[in-house]
Amino acid sequence: HVQLVESGGGSVQAGGSLRLSCAASGAARSIECMGWFRQVTGKEREVVASIHGTTGKTYYADSVRGRATLSQDDARTTLYLQINDLKPEDSAMYYCAADQGLSCWGALTSTARFDDLKLRGQGTQVTVSS
């Protein structure tokens, strides 16, 4: 039974940086793709960035491209999201999700959906103040 646990959220001033972590426990070797999503209360959850662990292909949303970097540990069981130059509009609950096989095909696109991925974390809050 694989679980995803996010950490690293918090409150930061605009212009600062945060590094979010998503750790997979259990049979994590089955995971092929992982991604970060975020949601502001009252708005739809949106994909922020995602990666296919086997191919190394990545996707970044326009809103964070150039400011965000994904990385994984050697075992590809922990996904990190570094966001620099944080803006107030980056404030949201950040969620991690993961899956394998065909479900990963759409995970690296702008239309990736959190609910379409089998494994989903509980989220970590990021608050950026101006």
N, C-alpha and C positions, 0 to 999 in steps of 0.2 A: 504494500500500500504506500504509494508515493504521496508525500505532502510537500507543499511549498510554503516557505515562511519568509516574509519580507522584513527587512529592517533598514535602518539608516535614515528614516524620515526625521523631520524636525522643523524647527523654525529658524529662518536665516534671513539676513538682510539682502535686499536686491543687490545683485552683483556678486554675491557669494556663490559657493559651490556645495554640492551634496553628492554623496556616493551611496546609492541604494544597493542593497544586496537581496538576492532571492536564493535561498538555499533549499535544495531538493533533498528530501530524505526518503529512505525506502529503496525501492527498485529504480533508482534514478537513472541507471544506465539505459533504460528504455526511452528516455527523453531524447528527441531529435531537434526540437525547436523550442525556444523560450522567448518570451516577450514581456514588455512593460506596457501597461495601459494606465490611463488616469481618468478620473472623473471628478467633476465639480458638481456639487449638489444642484440638482435641477437640470443638469445637462447630461447628454449621452456620454458613455464611456468611450474614450478614443485611444487608438494605438499610439504609443510614443516611439517605441523602437523594438525591434525584434531581430533574432538571429537564428540561423539554422546551423546547429552545431557540427553537422557532418560536412556541409559544403562551405561553411564560413560566411555565407551570404548574409548581409545585414540590410535592415530597412530602418530609416529614420524619418519621422514625420517632419514636415516643413517647419513646424513650430520649434523644433529643437535641433534641426540639422545644423551642424557647425558648432553647436554648444554641448552636444551630448556624445558620449562614447560608451559603447557596450564592450564588455569583456567577460570572459569566463575563466574559471580555474581549469587546471589541466584535466581534471576528471569530467569537466563540463556538467558539474552538478550544482554549481553556484554561478548565478548570473549577476553581473554588476552593471549599474547604470550611473555613470558620472555625468552630472549636468553642471556646467559652468555658467557664469554670467546669468544667474537665476533672475527671473523677472516675476513680478507679482502675479502675472497670468499663468505662471507655472504652478501656482498653489492649487493643490488637488489631493485627492487620495490616489496613491499609486499602487497598482496591483500587478502582480506577476502571474503569468500563465504559461503552460507548457503542454506539449503533446508530441505525437510521433506519427509517422506515415502520412497518409493523404491529407490529414488535417493541417499539416504544416504548409501545404501548398499556398493557402491563402493567408498564412500568418505573417508573411513578409510583404504585405501590401497595405495601402492606405485604408482598405476596407476590412482589414482584419478585425474580427470580433472576439472579444474576451470570452463570451459564452460559448463560442465554437470550439474552444480548446478544452481538453479533458481535465487538466489539472489547473486549479485556480487558487491563488492565495487570498488572504484576508485583507491585505492592504496595509500601507503605511502612509501616514499623513505628511504632506510637505506644505509648509506655509512660508511664503516669501513676503516680507514686508518692505514697503517702499521707504 
